[in-house]
Structures are given as C-alpha cells and as structure tokens.
C-alpha cells in the first residue's frame, strides 16, 4: 500500500510542475492549493530534497522547485524514494538474500510477474503525464 507520504510527494511534484514560473514556489502555497498541512509537507519535501528530486531555498523568495523537467521524473522514482522498494515479496527486493526455496517455489513466477507489472506501470508514468491539460486555451 502506498502511504500518504508517497501520494502527497507525487502531488507536490505535480503542483510544482503545474505552477512553475522559473522561481521558487513557497511551500505554504503548495500546502494551500493541495489542502495538505504545511508541517507535514515540510517532512516530505525534506526527503525529496535529500533524494535529489527538488531543490529548496530559504528566505525571501525561497521555496521549492523541480531539479529536472516534469517529463524526466517517473512516478516510480518518486514512490520508491518516499516508500522504499516496490517489491511485493522480500525475495524479489533489490539486494535480497537468495531464497533457498526459489528453485521449487511455485508462487515465485506469480510474484515476479506482479512486480514487473507494478514496476513497468509506475516507471512508465511521468509527472508530465499527470499535468492537467487546459483545453480552453
């Protein structure tokens, strides 16, 4: 299950992309538009800055902005930064100790297929894919 931390991180990325003017965007503005506590967003964006997704500046004119273009961020990388690996079972996680039962495990192909579907889905979607298109322009 993807927690609010992961879901809100995607919303922050999307908000910053949709409201990009080339300047830093104050977190209070993101919080107001998204209806999320600024205090909770501070925790989230701290991890996003540390993970290289955002850049932040403090003081007058400060706030946050994307490091790259929206089309260069996969939804999967945002989720994995905030939630950890998307592996459904421990034996398929990156760096997992090889399972001694892998050769005879009848369910391993099921989990491997599910993991591939999940990975391909989230890593195949980009922040730019989520941006609302205004057809009235």
Secondary structure, DSSP 8 states (H G I E B T S, - for coil): ---HHHHHHHHHHHHHHHT-SSS-B-HHHHHHHHT--HHHHHHHHHHHHHTTSEEEE-STT-EEEESS-GGG-BHHHHHHHHH----SSGGGSTT----TTTTT-SSHHHHHHHHHHHHHHHHH-BHHHHS---TT-
